[in-house]
Amino acid sequence: MKLVDMLKIEHPIIQAPMAGVTTPEFVAASSDFGVLGSIGAGYLSAEETQKFIQEVKKRTERTFAVNLFVPEDEQLDQELFREAYEALQPIGEKLGMPFWKVLLSTSQFEQQIDVIIQEKVQVCSFTFGLPKSNDVKRLKEAEIKLIGTATSVEEAVVVEQAGLDAVVVQGSEAGGHRGSFIGMPLVPLNELLQDVASAVSIPIIAAGGISDAARMNQMLEYGAEAVQIGTALLATQESGAHPLYKRAVLHAEADYTVLTDTFSGKLARGIQNQFIKMMENKPIAPYPVQNDLTKKIRSDAAKQGKPEFMSMWAGEHVHKTEEGTVEEILQKFID
Ligand SMILES: Cc1cc2nc3c(=O)[nH]c(=O)nc-3n(C[C@H](O)[C@H](O)[C@H](O)COP(=O)(O)O)c2cc1C
């Protein structure tokens, strides 16, 4: 079956799930346009995930996806935790908080899957790894279509072998976190897509730096059945990105993004700023602990209007991002 038919969409486009950025209005506007809207539920509790799904359902009758972060087993190293906290203190001081409380997050992945089944969501996508075979089984029994994320041929093959229905191949140009789960490969999309296309037979979705119709069509020629678009939609009216984040995106130039693990402990692409520069070569706790350590810094920076200490994830083609509604931006990919 063709991917657009499997996902019940008109156009071969997936609105990238973007945890912290997607709002019910954003997802519903994408689905209403005829692409696959996706809820970035990675940082949500099961209860928040359910509420979000219900808010989207109030706004659209169309298909949408929920995206989950596959949890990792990370042992907390107390010594590294202390060092990473201390390394962040100069930034805390700049925000008027030399000390702050750190709440360690816990994943509610299994309960989120329960919610997805209960709410009869039609598509579920994953990043940072693969769900366990039992979860794949129960989602499939509920007739939910499953999409994995891969950043190498090896990962794409594993996604296919796990029985998922489609795979997002994420090139090194992509904004946000790397979806990698076997090492940390950094392969540009052209090369990755063509290599994955000859290695798997499930439908492929190309992601990373797709900012116009010409690039999208090229990806479809190279073997993708759809594209996943994140950064191009970041500054839309419906996007939940902070106004200063949207401004930084709209003012960015071609070489403004870098790959960094300083905010979360996991490599991600975002707009270079003072936080990243100050944390260069400093001790960083592994994901998700570093993310918990920097949470208060990031939220206080947003409250105080200081983008120099916020994480502003964006892809290499950020300079091409324009203002508009979700509908106006998506229309440019179709014309
Ligand atoms: C702000 C932001 C947040 C993101 N959050 C997620 C996420 O929660 N889950 C996910 O699978 N991918 C996430 N991504 C990655 C996208 O799925 C996709 O790979 C990427 O946006 C494609 O590259 P582009 O941004 O150049 O379009 C995020 C990307 C951005 C820019």
The ligand as an SDF file (V2000), in Angstrom:
LIG
                    3D

 31 33  0  0  0  0  0  0  0  0999 V2000
   12.1320   22.2670   17.2910 C   0  0  0  0  0  0  0  0  0  0  0  0
   12.2440   20.8410   16.8550 C   0  0  0  0  0  0  0  0  0  0  0  0
   11.7880   19.8500   17.6990 C   0  0  0  0  0  0  0  0  0  0  0  0
   11.8300   18.5110   17.2930 C   0  0  0  0  0  0  0  0  0  0  0  0
   11.3000   17.5450   18.1010 N   0  0  0  0  0  0  0  0  0  0  0  0
   11.1730   16.2830   17.6350 C   0  0  0  0  0  0  0  0  0  0  0  0
   10.4280   15.3140   18.3620 C   0  0  0  0  0  0  0  0  0  0  0  0
    9.8590   15.5990   19.4220 O   0  0  0  0  0  0  0  0  0  0  0  0
   10.3520   14.0540   17.8500 N   0  0  0  0  0  0  0  0  0  0  0  0
   10.9290   13.7110   16.6460 C   0  0  0  0  0  0  0  0  0  0  0  0
   10.8060   12.5650   16.2220 O   0  0  0  0  0  0  0  0  0  0  0  0
   11.6430   14.6160   15.9450 N   0  0  0  0  0  0  0  0  0  0  0  0
   11.7560   15.8850   16.4020 C   0  0  0  0  0  0  0  0  0  0  0  0
   12.4380   16.8210   15.6550 N   0  0  0  0  0  0  0  0  0  0  0  0
   13.0880   16.4010   14.4050 C   0  0  0  0  0  0  0  0  0  0  0  0
   12.1030   16.3510   13.2310 C   0  0  0  0  0  0  0  0  0  0  0  0
   11.2870   15.2190   13.3310 O   0  0  0  0  0  0  0  0  0  0  0  0
   12.7950   16.2920   11.8630 C   0  0  0  0  0  0  0  0  0  0  0  0
   13.7470   15.2690   11.8380 O   0  0  0  0  0  0  0  0  0  0  0  0
   13.4560   17.5950   11.4840 C   0  0  0  0  0  0  0  0  0  0  0  0
   12.6780   18.6990   11.8630 O   0  0  0  0  0  0  0  0  0  0  0  0
   13.6980   17.6360   10.0040 C   0  0  0  0  0  0  0  0  0  0  0  0
   14.6010   18.6430    9.6500 O   0  0  0  0  0  0  0  0  0  0  0  0
   14.1900   20.1810    9.4160 P   0  0  0  0  0  0  0  0  0  0  0  0
   13.9630   20.7340   10.7670 O   0  0  0  0  0  0  0  0  0  0  0  0
   15.3410   20.7520    8.6950 O   0  0  0  0  0  0  0  0  0  0  0  0
   12.8990   20.1880    8.5990 O   0  0  0  0  0  0  0  0  0  0  0  0
   12.4060   18.1670   16.0340 C   0  0  0  0  0  0  0  0  0  0  0  0
   12.8830   19.1860   15.2120 C   0  0  0  0  0  0  0  0  0  0  0  0
   12.7900   20.5030   15.5820 C   0  0  0  0  0  0  0  0  0  0  0  0
   13.2790   21.5720   14.6450 C   0  0  0  0  0  0  0  0  0  0  0  0
  1  2  1  0
  2  3  1  0
  2 30  2  0
  3  4  2  0
  4  5  1  0
  4 28  1  0
  5  6  2  0
  6  7  1  0
  6 13  1  0
  7  8  2  0
  7  9  1  0
  9 10  1  0
 10 11  2  0
 10 12  1  0
 12 13  2  0
 13 14  1  0
 14 15  1  0
 14 28  1  0
 15 16  1  0
 16 17  1  0
 16 18  1  0
 18 19  1  0
 18 20  1  0
 20 21  1  0
 20 22  1  0
 22 23  1  0
 23 24  1  0
 24 25  2  0
 24 26  1  0
 24 27  1  0
 28 29  2  0
 29 30  1  0
 30 31  1  0
M  END
$$$$
